[in-house]
């Protein structure tokens, strides 16, 4: 059996793109994909909660699992290595199109799998470290991180809806009613209007 596996992390991504790449590869190499397995789920989820986990249990000797890149299987070094080890023990092959790997039971495949998995893990850790450093630098420079809270958040909401606010005021609607419509406390509205008199 030849399986095509596609995975995206969020609802905003589309597994159809991976499906297209694998389908084109199959046609170009006169290969028939017997079964497609597609899912929208983070690789941080446990393997048992993913369709891939169910698929791995079905694989038999001689089966081939094709995916666009090895990172579709997992993000961490240990997970990728565990998945590849499972396939190798069952006599299956894992083909990745981006890296052009044909991972079988030979020692070269095991070395390649380890090297790539290590690289993926290091890349992830370096990216996380860069994000932490950037946030720390912004905080040190006095930048407030995170969403504004309390009345400040409500004032920001009013500021972003100036046209609507002006329209309500022009129509002669009471400030108490405007506060209700805008979803803020009347005190917040009064303070905002006093600060930004040009709205009046």
ZITA-V721702 format. One record per helix or strand. SS is the DSSP state (alpha for helix, beta for strand). FROM is the first residue (numbers start at 1). TO is the last residue. If there is no record, write none. Layout:
BEGIN
ss=SS from=FROM to=TO
ss=SS from=FROM to=TO
END
This chain:
BEGIN
ss=beta from=2 to=8
ss=alpha from=16 to=28
ss=beta from=35 to=40
ss=alpha from=47 to=49
ss=alpha from=51 to=58
ss=beta from=64 to=67
ss=alpha from=70 to=72
ss=alpha from=77 to=89
ss=beta from=93 to=96
ss=beta from=101 to=103
ss=alpha from=107 to=140
ss=alpha from=150 to=159
ss=alpha from=162 to=170
ss=alpha from=175 to=182
ss=alpha from=186 to=195
ss=alpha from=197 to=199
END
